[in-house]
Amino acid sequence: MQKSRNIFDVTAASPGDRVADQLGRLLLRSTRQHLYQRLVDGIDGLDVTTYPVLSGLGRLGPTTATHLASVIGVDRSATTRYASKLEASGLVHRTVDPGDARATQLALTPAGMTALAATRRALSSAMDDALSDWPAAEARAFAAALERFTKGLEDMSGAADR
């Protein structure tokens, strides 16, 4: 009887298999939710559901809910709902789309920019914590390799939104 291969046993896998396995673990909703919770702790008006909208607006600048939804991977109705929560908290405001007066754009308020800066500091701190027991040269090399890897994925997908 032949033993079946455990698809999660990556001890003899190619580098691509190993990277794919680790990306799968990082992208699990539970992993993201735990990280998001750390990022939003202590920030009024922001929670784990609204964080992707705030973060997406920080990366894109003013944009429509439809475009934002496609970039952050949340459906448009949820994006609009979360943006409304952020608007009620004073972190986001709506403006007329300069390219189409019938449409609106979402944009960060000054308070939203402050909240975003706080989440970015918290994210940087979380990554520093994760790398704290690495030798400094190894952590720098990992960061450089991750930047290169990310650029390669963006180039493969033709990603224009960063």
VMD Tcl script that builds the backbone (N, CA, C; Angstrom):
set m [mol new atoms 486]
animate dup $m
set s [atomselect $m all]
$s set {name element resname resid chain x y z} {
  {N N MET 1 A 0.844 -1.173 0.000}
  {CA C MET 1 A 0.000 0.000 0.000}
  {C C MET 1 A 0.895 1.244 0.000}
  {N N GLN 2 A 0.601 2.149 -0.934}
  {CA C GLN 2 A 1.401 3.364 -1.058}
  {C C GLN 2 A 0.915 4.408 -0.056}
  {N N LYS 3 A 1.880 5.037 0.590}
  {CA C LYS 3 A 1.577 6.071 1.562}
  {C C LYS 3 A 1.203 7.353 0.803}
  {N N SER 4 A 0.115 8.014 1.214}
  {CA C SER 4 A -0.266 9.260 0.551}
  {C C SER 4 A 0.573 10.401 1.107}
  {N N ARG 5 A 0.879 11.335 0.243}
  {CA C ARG 5 A 1.699 12.496 0.617}
  {C C ARG 5 A 0.814 13.544 1.270}
  {N N ASN 6 A 1.233 13.995 2.420}
  {CA C ASN 6 A 0.541 15.085 3.101}
  {C C ASN 6 A 0.879 16.364 2.344}
  {N N ILE 7 A -0.124 17.045 1.820}
  {CA C ILE 7 A 0.155 18.234 1.012}
  {C C ILE 7 A 0.754 19.361 1.845}
  {N N PHE 8 A 0.660 19.278 3.161}
  {CA C PHE 8 A 1.230 20.309 4.017}
  {C C PHE 8 A 2.607 19.932 4.542}
  {N N ASP 9 A 3.124 18.758 4.146}
  {CA C ASP 9 A 4.471 18.351 4.533}
  {C C ASP 9 A 5.427 18.926 3.500}
  {N N VAL 10 A 6.090 20.005 3.870}
  {CA C VAL 10 A 6.933 20.709 2.907}
  {C C VAL 10 A 8.416 20.494 3.169}
  {N N THR 11 A 8.748 19.435 3.909}
  {CA C THR 11 A 10.157 19.218 4.248}
  {C C THR 11 A 11.016 18.985 3.014}
  {N N ALA 12 A 10.479 18.356 1.974}
  {CA C ALA 12 A 11.261 18.087 0.769}
  {C C ALA 12 A 10.713 18.864 -0.421}
  {N N ALA 13 A 9.984 19.914 -0.144}
  {CA C ALA 13 A 9.324 20.670 -1.204}
  {C C ALA 13 A 10.283 21.675 -1.845}
  {N N SER 14 A 9.873 22.143 -3.014}
  {CA C SER 14 A 10.642 23.180 -3.705}
  {C C SER 14 A 10.513 24.493 -2.942}
  {N N PRO 15 A 11.405 25.450 -3.207}
  {CA C PRO 15 A 11.249 26.766 -2.571}
  {C C PRO 15 A 9.873 27.381 -2.850}
  {N N GLY 16 A 9.377 27.214 -4.066}
  {CA C GLY 16 A 8.051 27.747 -4.393}
  {C C GLY 16 A 6.964 27.124 -3.546}
  {N N ASP 17 A 7.040 25.801 -3.319}
  {CA C ASP 17 A 6.064 25.130 -2.457}
  {C C ASP 17 A 6.139 25.675 -1.034}
  {N N ARG 18 A 7.349 25.850 -0.552}
  {CA C ARG 18 A 7.535 26.332 0.816}
  {C C ARG 18 A 7.006 27.758 0.969}
  {N N VAL 19 A 7.292 28.623 -0.015}
  {CA C VAL 19 A 6.795 29.997 0.030}
  {C C VAL 19 A 5.269 29.998 -0.049}
  {N N ALA 20 A 4.708 29.219 -0.952}
  {CA C ALA 20 A 3.250 29.159 -1.089}
  {C C ALA 20 A 2.598 28.704 0.210}
  {N N ASP 21 A 3.191 27.717 0.869}
  {CA C ASP 21 A 2.649 27.242 2.142}
  {C C ASP 21 A 2.668 28.356 3.185}
  {N N GLN 22 A 3.771 29.074 3.274}
  {CA C GLN 22 A 3.875 30.139 4.273}
  {C C GLN 22 A 2.953 31.310 3.947}
  {N N LEU 23 A 2.812 31.660 2.679}
  {CA C LEU 23 A 1.875 32.715 2.298}
  {C C LEU 23 A 0.446 32.309 2.647}
  {N N GLY 24 A 0.130 31.055 2.428}
  {CA C GLY 24 A -1.198 30.554 2.800}
  {C C GLY 24 A -1.457 30.736 4.282}
  {N N ARG 25 A -0.461 30.451 5.097}
  {CA C ARG 25 A -0.604 30.634 6.544}
  {C C ARG 25 A -0.759 32.111 6.900}
  {N N LEU 26 A 0.027 32.983 6.267}
  {CA C LEU 26 A -0.058 34.413 6.543}
  {C C LEU 26 A -1.399 35.016 6.139}
  {N N LEU 27 A -1.964 34.505 5.054}
  {CA C LEU 27 A -3.191 35.076 4.517}
  {C C LEU 27 A -4.463 34.521 5.147}
  {N N LEU 28 A -4.324 33.563 6.064}
  {CA C LEU 28 A -5.506 33.056 6.761}
  {C C LEU 28 A -6.220 34.205 7.462}
  {N N ARG 29 A -7.515 34.172 7.413}
  {CA C ARG 29 A -8.305 35.230 8.057}
  {C C ARG 29 A -7.935 35.370 9.528}
  {N N SER 30 A -7.735 34.261 10.220}
  {CA C SER 30 A -7.410 34.332 11.650}
  {C C SER 30 A -6.074 35.034 11.890}
  {N N THR 31 A -5.101 34.815 11.011}
  {CA C THR 31 A -3.806 35.479 11.143}
  {C C THR 31 A -3.965 36.973 10.921}
  {N N ARG 32 A -4.696 37.334 9.871}
  {CA C ARG 32 A -4.915 38.757 9.580}
  {C C ARG 32 A -5.688 39.430 10.707}
  {N N GLN 33 A -6.737 38.765 11.203}
  {CA C GLN 33 A -7.562 39.360 12.259}
  {C C GLN 33 A -6.735 39.622 13.517}
  {N N HIS 34 A -5.856 38.683 13.871}
  {CA C HIS 34 A -5.003 38.864 15.043}
  {C C HIS 34 A -4.091 40.079 14.846}
  {N N LEU 35 A -3.494 40.188 13.689}
  {CA C LEU 35 A -2.624 41.328 13.396}
  {C C LEU 35 A -3.421 42.629 13.374}
  {N N TYR 36 A -4.568 42.628 12.686}
  {CA C TYR 36 A -5.393 43.830 12.621}
  {C C TYR 36 A -5.787 44.296 14.018}
  {N N GLN 37 A -6.112 43.351 14.909}
  {CA C GLN 37 A -6.501 43.721 16.267}
  {C C GLN 37 A -5.371 44.467 16.959}
  {N N ARG 38 A -4.159 43.984 16.764}
  {CA C ARG 38 A -2.997 44.665 17.347}
  {C C ARG 38 A -2.848 46.072 16.773}
  {N N LEU 39 A -3.137 46.230 15.490}
  {CA C LEU 39 A -2.968 47.525 14.830}
  {C C LEU 39 A -4.008 48.550 15.259}
  {N N VAL 40 A -5.225 48.109 15.531}
  {CA C VAL 40 A -6.310 49.057 15.809}
  {C C VAL 40 A -6.552 49.293 17.295}
  {N N ASP 41 A -5.901 48.524 18.156}
  {CA C ASP 41 A -6.081 48.705 19.597}
  {C C ASP 41 A -5.796 50.146 19.989}
  {N N GLY 42 A -6.755 50.760 20.675}
  {CA C GLY 42 A -6.572 52.116 21.178}
  {C C GLY 42 A -6.879 53.213 20.184}
  {N N ILE 43 A -7.317 52.874 18.979}
  {CA C ILE 43 A -7.642 53.906 17.984}
  {C C ILE 43 A -9.155 54.023 17.894}
  {N N ASP 44 A -9.682 55.153 18.355}
  {CA C ASP 44 A -11.125 55.373 18.347}
  {C C ASP 44 A -11.674 55.349 16.928}
  {N N GLY 45 A -12.790 54.643 16.763}
  {CA C GLY 45 A -13.488 54.611 15.488}
  {C C GLY 45 A -12.955 53.601 14.491}
  {N N LEU 46 A -11.945 52.823 14.885}
  {CA C LEU 46 A -11.342 51.859 13.967}
  {C C LEU 46 A -11.397 50.474 14.599}
  {N N ASP 47 A -11.774 49.489 13.797}
  {CA C ASP 47 A -11.788 48.107 14.273}
  {C C ASP 47 A -11.259 47.193 13.175}
  {N N VAL 48 A -11.246 45.885 13.443}
  {CA C VAL 48 A -10.645 44.951 12.484}
  {C C VAL 48 A -11.412 44.885 11.169}
  {N N THR 49 A -12.692 45.220 11.179}
  {CA C THR 49 A -13.444 45.186 9.917}
  {C C THR 49 A -13.223 46.432 9.082}
  {N N THR 50 A -13.012 47.569 9.735}
  {CA C THR 50 A -12.851 48.815 8.993}
  {C C THR 50 A -11.397 49.117 8.643}
  {N N TYR 51 A -10.466 48.429 9.311}
  {CA C TYR 51 A -9.043 48.680 9.048}
  {C C TYR 51 A -8.671 48.547 7.563}
  {N N PRO 52 A -9.106 47.485 6.846}
  {CA C PRO 52 A -8.709 47.383 5.432}
  {C C PRO 52 A -9.167 48.575 4.582}
  {N N VAL 53 A -10.309 49.164 4.918}
  {CA C VAL 53 A -10.792 50.333 4.175}
  {C C VAL 53 A -9.879 51.525 4.442}
  {N N LEU 54 A -9.574 51.769 5.708}
  {CA C LEU 54 A -8.674 52.869 6.059}
  {C C LEU 54 A -7.307 52.678 5.410}
  {N N SER 55 A -6.763 51.483 5.531}
  {CA C SER 55 A -5.449 51.188 4.969}
  {C C SER 55 A -5.458 51.324 3.443}
  {N N GLY 56 A -6.502 50.814 2.812}
  {CA C GLY 56 A -6.620 50.919 1.352}
  {C C GLY 56 A -6.677 52.355 0.882}
  {N N LEU 57 A -7.424 53.187 1.604}
  {CA C LEU 57 A -7.478 54.608 1.236}
  {C C LEU 57 A -6.123 55.266 1.443}
  {N N GLY 58 A -5.393 54.813 2.443}
  {CA C GLY 58 A -4.050 55.343 2.645}
  {C C GLY 58 A -3.119 55.013 1.499}
  {N N ARG 59 A -3.283 53.839 0.914}
  {CA C ARG 59 A -2.436 53.425 -0.215}
  {C C ARG 59 A -2.882 54.064 -1.528}
  {N N LEU 60 A -4.197 54.179 -1.712}
  {CA C LEU 60 A -4.732 54.649 -2.993}
  {C C LEU 60 A -4.969 56.153 -3.055}
  {N N GLY 61 A -5.244 56.763 -1.921}
  {CA C GLY 61 A -5.721 58.138 -1.929}
  {C C GLY 61 A -7.212 58.128 -2.243}
  {N N PRO 62 A -7.802 59.317 -2.468}
  {CA C PRO 62 A -9.241 59.379 -2.740}
  {C C PRO 62 A -9.627 58.478 -3.916}
  {N N THR 63 A -10.677 57.708 -3.714}
  {CA C THR 63 A -11.128 56.777 -4.747}
  {C C THR 63 A -12.575 56.393 -4.493}
  {N N THR 64 A -13.179 55.757 -5.473}
  {CA C THR 64 A -14.563 55.301 -5.318}
  {C C THR 64 A -14.600 54.027 -4.482}
  {N N ALA 65 A -15.735 53.765 -3.893}
  {CA C ALA 65 A -15.917 52.531 -3.120}
  {C C ALA 65 A -15.741 51.310 -4.014}
  {N N THR 66 A -16.173 51.394 -5.243}
  {CA C THR 66 A -16.043 50.270 -6.172}
  {C C THR 66 A -14.578 49.943 -6.429}
  {N N HIS 67 A -13.781 50.962 -6.702}
  {CA C HIS 67 A -12.359 50.730 -6.954}
  {C C HIS 67 A -11.666 50.237 -5.689}
  {N N LEU 68 A -11.957 50.861 -4.567}
  {CA C LEU 68 A -11.363 50.451 -3.299}
  {C C LEU 68 A -11.700 48.993 -2.992}
  {N N ALA 69 A -12.951 48.617 -3.177}
  {CA C ALA 69 A -13.377 47.244 -2.910}
  {C C ALA 69 A -12.585 46.248 -3.744}
  {N N SER 70 A -12.365 46.568 -5.003}
  {CA C SER 70 A -11.630 45.642 -5.872}
  {C C SER 70 A -10.176 45.500 -5.438}
  {N N VAL 71 A -9.601 46.565 -4.907}
  {CA C VAL 71 A -8.203 46.534 -4.491}
  {C C VAL 71 A -8.028 45.810 -3.155}
  {N N ILE 72 A -8.941 46.045 -2.204}
  {CA C ILE 72 A -8.775 45.441 -0.878}
  {C C ILE 72 A -9.412 44.058 -0.766}
  {N N GLY 73 A -10.160 43.647 -1.787}
  {CA C GLY 73 A -10.726 42.298 -1.781}
  {C C GLY 73 A -11.943 42.134 -0.894}
  {N N VAL 74 A -12.693 43.205 -0.733}
  {CA C VAL 74 A -13.943 43.170 0.034}
  {C C VAL 74 A -15.036 43.614 -0.928}
  {N N ASP 75 A -16.228 43.012 -0.838}
  {CA C ASP 75 A -17.264 43.399 -1.803}
  {C C ASP 75 A -17.681 44.857 -1.587}
  {N N ARG 76 A -18.249 45.443 -2.642}
  {CA C ARG 76 A -18.555 46.872 -2.636}
  {C C ARG 76 A -19.530 47.253 -1.540}
  {N N SER 77 A -20.544 46.434 -1.292}
  {CA C SER 77 A -21.520 46.808 -0.264}
  {C C SER 77 A -20.880 46.812 1.121}
  {N N ALA 78 A -20.010 45.856 1.402}
  {CA C ALA 78 A -19.311 45.839 2.694}
  {C C ALA 78 A -18.353 47.022 2.786}
  {N N THR 79 A -17.657 47.325 1.687}
  {CA C THR 79 A -16.746 48.464 1.678}
  {C C THR 79 A -17.500 49.748 1.985}
  {N N THR 80 A -18.652 49.924 1.369}
  {CA C THR 80 A -19.473 51.108 1.605}
  {C C THR 80 A -19.952 51.157 3.057}
  {N N ARG 81 A -20.364 50.026 3.579}
  {CA C ARG 81 A -20.816 49.944 4.969}
  {C C ARG 81 A -19.676 50.302 5.937}
  {N N TYR 82 A -18.493 49.744 5.696}
  {CA C TYR 82 A -17.349 50.036 6.560}
  {C C TYR 82 A -16.909 51.491 6.418}
  {N N ALA 83 A -16.976 52.025 5.204}
  {CA C ALA 83 A -16.631 53.438 4.988}
  {C C ALA 83 A -17.616 54.338 5.735}
  {N N SER 84 A -18.875 53.949 5.780}
  {CA C SER 84 A -19.873 54.728 6.530}
  {C C SER 84 A -19.551 54.739 8.016}
  {N N LYS 85 A -19.094 53.597 8.538}
  {CA C LYS 85 A -18.676 53.556 9.947}
  {C C LYS 85 A -17.486 54.481 10.178}
  {N N LEU 86 A -16.525 54.458 9.267}
  {CA C LEU 86 A -15.362 55.338 9.386}
  {C C LEU 86 A -15.761 56.806 9.247}
  {N N GLU 87 A -16.731 57.079 8.384}
  {CA C GLU 87 A -17.218 58.446 8.213}
  {C C GLU 87 A -17.897 58.927 9.496}
  {N N ALA 88 A -18.701 58.067 10.102}
  {CA C ALA 88 A -19.374 58.429 11.357}
  {C C ALA 88 A -18.369 58.690 12.476}
  {N N SER 89 A -17.208 58.066 12.383}
  {CA C SER 89 A -16.144 58.265 13.379}
  {C C SER 89 A -15.231 59.436 13.032}
  {N N GLY 90 A -15.472 60.073 11.880}
  {CA C GLY 90 A -14.669 61.219 11.485}
  {C C GLY 90 A -13.343 60.868 10.838}
  {N N LEU 91 A -13.173 59.607 10.415}
  {CA C LEU 91 A -11.906 59.183 9.819}
  {C C LEU 91 A -11.916 59.239 8.293}
  {N N VAL 92 A -13.104 59.253 7.707}
  {CA C VAL 92 A -13.276 59.266 6.246}
  {C C VAL 92 A -14.353 60.286 5.905}
  {N N HIS 93 A -14.229 60.910 4.757}
  {CA C HIS 93 A -15.308 61.764 4.248}
  {C C HIS 93 A -15.526 61.446 2.777}
  {N N ARG 94 A -16.690 61.819 2.312}
  {CA C ARG 94 A -17.059 61.600 0.916}
  {C C ARG 94 A -16.992 62.928 0.174}
  {N N THR 95 A -16.515 62.868 -1.058}
  {CA C THR 95 A -16.439 64.053 -1.912}
  {C C THR 95 A -16.986 63.690 -3.286}
  {N N VAL 96 A -17.302 64.709 -4.051}
  {CA C VAL 96 A -17.745 64.474 -5.429}
  {C C VAL 96 A -16.544 64.005 -6.234}
  {N N ASP 97 A -16.748 62.971 -7.043}
  {CA C ASP 97 A -15.689 62.460 -7.912}
  {C C ASP 97 A -15.432 63.497 -9.010}
  {N N PRO 98 A -14.196 64.022 -9.091}
  {CA C PRO 98 A -13.930 65.054 -10.109}
  {C C PRO 98 A -14.085 64.533 -11.535}
  {N N GLY 99 A -14.008 63.228 -11.726}
  {CA C GLY 99 A -14.145 62.670 -13.059}
  {C C GLY 99 A -15.576 62.330 -13.437}
  {N N ASP 100 A -16.484 62.316 -12.441}
  {CA C ASP 100 A -17.878 61.951 -12.692}
  {C C ASP 100 A -18.709 62.544 -11.557}
  {N N ALA 101 A -19.367 63.662 -11.811}
  {CA C ALA 101 A -20.117 64.371 -10.773}
  {C C ALA 101 A -21.251 63.538 -10.177}
  {N N ARG 102 A -21.635 62.443 -10.838}
  {CA C ARG 102 A -22.682 61.578 -10.294}
  {C C ARG 102 A -22.142 60.632 -9.233}
  {N N ALA 103 A -20.824 60.464 -9.177}
  {CA C ALA 103 A -20.197 59.510 -8.259}
  {C C ALA 103 A -19.539 60.237 -7.089}
  {N N THR 104 A -19.275 59.473 -6.040}
  {CA C THR 104 A -18.559 60.035 -4.894}
  {C C THR 104 A -17.249 59.282 -4.697}
  {N N GLN 105 A -16.328 59.988 -4.079}
  {CA C GLN 105 A -15.063 59.375 -3.710}
  {C C GLN 105 A -14.957 59.353 -2.189}
  {N N LEU 106 A -14.238 58.363 -1.705}
  {CA C LEU 106 A -13.917 58.265 -0.293}
  {C C LEU 106 A -12.515 58.820 -0.107}
  {N N ALA 107 A -12.304 59.536 0.978}
  {CA C ALA 107 A -10.982 60.080 1.264}
  {C C ALA 107 A -10.779 60.117 2.774}
  {N N LEU 108 A -9.526 60.038 3.187}
  {CA C LEU 108 A -9.207 60.147 4.605}
  {C C LEU 108 A -9.324 61.590 5.059}
  {N N THR 109 A -9.835 61.786 6.257}
  {CA C THR 109 A -9.821 63.102 6.899}
  {C C THR 109 A -8.470 63.257 7.589}
  {N N PRO 110 A -8.168 64.440 8.104}
  {CA C PRO 110 A -6.945 64.573 8.901}
  {C C PRO 110 A -6.905 63.570 10.068}
  {N N ALA 111 A -8.044 63.350 10.712}
  {CA C ALA 111 A -8.091 62.355 11.792}
  {C C ALA 111 A -7.840 60.952 11.247}
  {N N GLY 112 A -8.330 60.677 10.044}
  {CA C GLY 112 A -8.084 59.388 9.403}
  {C C GLY 112 A -6.613 59.197 9.086}
  {N N MET 113 A -5.962 60.272 8.642}
  {CA C MET 113 A -4.518 60.194 8.366}
  {C C MET 113 A -3.728 59.951 9.648}
  {N N THR 114 A -4.171 60.557 10.729}
  {CA C THR 114 A -3.523 60.330 12.021}
  {C C THR 114 A -3.707 58.886 12.462}
  {N N ALA 115 A -4.925 58.373 12.304}
  {CA C ALA 115 A -5.192 56.977 12.653}
  {C C ALA 115 A -4.364 56.032 11.791}
  {N N LEU 116 A -4.272 56.336 10.504}
  {CA C LEU 116 A -3.480 55.511 9.602}
  {C C LEU 116 A -2.014 55.507 10.021}
  {N N ALA 117 A -1.479 56.672 10.365}
  {CA C ALA 117 A -0.086 56.749 10.811}
  {C C ALA 117 A 0.121 55.895 12.062}
  {N N ALA 118 A -0.860 55.900 12.962}
  {CA C ALA 118 A -0.747 55.084 14.179}
  {C C ALA 118 A -0.749 53.598 13.835}
  {N N THR 119 A -1.583 53.192 12.869}
  {CA C THR 119 A -1.598 51.767 12.490}
  {C C THR 119 A -0.296 51.378 11.811}
  {N N ARG 120 A 0.273 52.275 11.024}
  {CA C ARG 120 A 1.555 51.983 10.358}
  {C C ARG 120 A 2.673 51.822 11.396}
  {N N ARG 121 A 2.663 52.680 12.422}
  {CA C ARG 121 A 3.657 52.533 13.499}
  {C C ARG 121 A 3.462 51.205 14.227}
  {N N ALA 122 A 2.208 50.834 14.494}
  {CA C ALA 122 A 1.923 49.576 15.174}
  {C C ALA 122 A 2.345 48.387 14.310}
  {N N LEU 123 A 2.128 48.480 12.996}
  {CA C LEU 123 A 2.532 47.410 12.090}
  {C C LEU 123 A 4.050 47.271 12.075}
  {N N SER 124 A 4.747 48.390 11.993}
  {CA C SER 124 A 6.203 48.362 12.005}
  {C C SER 124 A 6.714 47.751 13.307}
  {N N SER 125 A 6.093 48.124 14.404}
  {CA C SER 125 A 6.482 47.574 15.707}
  {C C SER 125 A 6.233 46.066 15.763}
  {N N ALA 126 A 5.105 45.618 15.214}
  {CA C ALA 126 A 4.797 44.181 15.196}
  {C C ALA 126 A 5.832 43.419 14.369}
  {N N MET 127 A 6.231 43.993 13.241}
  {CA C MET 127 A 7.232 43.323 12.406}
  {C C MET 127 A 8.594 43.316 13.097}
  {N N ASP 128 A 8.935 44.433 13.762}
  {CA C ASP 128 A 10.184 44.478 14.529}
  {C C ASP 128 A 10.174 43.425 15.629}
  {N N ASP 129 A 9.020 43.256 16.284}
  {CA C ASP 129 A 8.901 42.223 17.324}
  {C C ASP 129 A 9.114 40.826 16.738}
  {N N ALA 130 A 8.522 40.584 15.567}
  {CA C ALA 130 A 8.650 39.267 14.935}
  {C C ALA 130 A 10.097 38.971 14.531}
  {N N LEU 131 A 10.847 40.020 14.237}
  {CA C LEU 131 A 12.238 39.858 13.802}
  {C C LEU 131 A 13.244 40.094 14.929}
  {N N SER 132 A 12.767 40.316 16.132}
  {CA C SER 132 A 13.645 40.744 17.223}
  {C C SER 132 A 14.725 39.731 17.591}
  {N N ASP 133 A 14.472 38.446 17.373}
  {CA C ASP 133 A 15.507 37.461 17.722}
  {C C ASP 133 A 16.353 37.042 16.515}
  {N N TRP 134 A 16.188 37.741 15.400}
  {CA C TRP 134 A 17.004 37.480 14.210}
  {C C TRP 134 A 18.274 38.318 14.289}
  {N N PRO 135 A 19.384 37.802 13.789}
  {CA C PRO 135 A 20.557 38.666 13.640}
  {C C PRO 135 A 20.206 39.825 12.694}
  {N N ALA 136 A 20.713 41.017 12.992}
  {CA C ALA 136 A 20.353 42.217 12.225}
  {C C ALA 136 A 20.595 42.045 10.725}
  {N N ALA 137 A 21.728 41.452 10.358}
  {CA C ALA 137 A 22.041 41.271 8.931}
  {C C ALA 137 A 21.036 40.334 8.269}
  {N N GLU 138 A 20.617 39.319 8.988}
  {CA C GLU 138 A 19.634 38.373 8.446}
  {C C GLU 138 A 18.273 39.054 8.276}
  {N N ALA 139 A 17.877 39.885 9.238}
  {CA C ALA 139 A 16.607 40.612 9.138}
  {C C ALA 139 A 16.627 41.575 7.954}
  {N N ARG 140 A 17.751 42.286 7.760}
  {CA C ARG 140 A 17.870 43.195 6.605}
  {C C ARG 140 A 17.817 42.418 5.292}
  {N N ALA 141 A 18.490 41.273 5.252}
  {CA C ALA 141 A 18.485 40.452 4.032}
  {C C ALA 141 A 17.078 39.937 3.743}
  {N N PHE 142 A 16.359 39.527 4.786}
  {CA C PHE 142 A 14.985 39.060 4.608}
  {C C PHE 142 A 14.108 40.187 4.064}
  {N N ALA 143 A 14.244 41.381 4.634}
  {CA C ALA 143 A 13.445 42.519 4.175}
  {C C ALA 143 A 13.721 42.812 2.695}
  {N N ALA 144 A 14.986 42.788 2.317}
  {CA C ALA 144 A 15.347 43.040 0.914}
  {C C ALA 144 A 14.794 41.943 0.001}
  {N N ALA 145 A 14.890 40.697 0.436}
  {CA C ALA 145 A 14.378 39.584 -0.368}
  {C C ALA 145 A 12.858 39.658 -0.486}
  {N N LEU 146 A 12.181 40.050 0.595}
  {CA C LEU 146 A 10.728 40.174 0.553}
  {C C LEU 146 A 10.309 41.299 -0.390}
  {N N GLU 147 A 11.041 42.409 -0.374}
  {CA C GLU 147 A 10.742 43.495 -1.317}
  {C C GLU 147 A 10.888 43.003 -2.758}
  {N N ARG 148 A 11.936 42.275 -3.025}
  {CA C ARG 148 A 12.177 41.739 -4.371}
  {C C ARG 148 A 11.075 40.749 -4.769}
  {N N PHE 149 A 10.720 39.871 -3.840}
  {CA C PHE 149 A 9.678 38.880 -4.083}
  {C C PHE 149 A 8.337 39.569 -4.367}
  {N N THR 150 A 7.990 40.560 -3.547}
  {CA C THR 150 A 6.727 41.283 -3.720}
  {C C THR 150 A 6.683 41.984 -5.073}
  {N N LYS 151 A 7.786 42.632 -5.447}
  {CA C LYS 151 A 7.844 43.296 -6.754}
  {C C LYS 151 A 7.647 42.278 -7.878}
  {N N GLY 152 A 8.256 41.110 -7.745}
  {CA C GLY 152 A 8.086 40.070 -8.749}
  {C C GLY 152 A 6.638 39.634 -8.884}
  {N N LEU 153 A 5.939 39.473 -7.752}
  {CA C LEU 153 A 4.521 39.112 -7.805}
  {C C LEU 153 A 3.697 40.226 -8.436}
  {N N GLU 154 A 4.008 41.473 -8.071}
  {CA C GLU 154 A 3.286 42.603 -8.666}
  {C C GLU 154 A 3.526 42.660 -10.172}
  {N N ASP 155 A 4.752 42.439 -10.589}
  {CA C ASP 155 A 5.060 42.450 -12.019}
  {C C ASP 155 A 4.312 41.338 -12.757}
  {N N MET 156 A 4.245 40.155 -12.122}
  {CA C MET 156 A 3.515 39.037 -12.748}
  {C C MET 156 A 2.039 39.331 -12.907}
  {N N SER 157 A 1.475 40.024 -11.919}
  {CA C SER 157 A 0.027 40.275 -11.952}
  {C C SER 157 A -0.323 41.560 -12.650}
  {N N GLY 158 A 0.685 42.366 -12.965}
  {CA C GLY 158 A 0.411 43.666 -13.580}
  {C C GLY 158 A -0.217 44.626 -12.589}
  {N N ALA 159 A 0.007 44.397 -11.285}
  {CA C ALA 159 A -0.609 45.215 -10.250}
  {C C ALA 159 A -0.173 46.663 -10.390}
  {N N ALA 160 A -1.147 47.540 -10.507}
  {CA C ALA 160 A -0.849 48.963 -10.608}
  {C C ALA 160 A -1.168 49.672 -9.289}
  {N N ASP 161 A -1.993 49.061 -8.448}
  {CA C ASP 161 A -2.398 49.678 -7.180}
  {C C ASP 161 A -1.501 49.169 -6.073}
  {N N ARG 162 A -0.779 50.062 -5.469}
  {CA C ARG 162 A 0.119 49.668 -4.376}
  {C C ARG 162 A -0.200 50.468 -3.153}
}
mol reanalyze $m
mol bondsrecalc $m
mol representation Tube
mol addrep $m
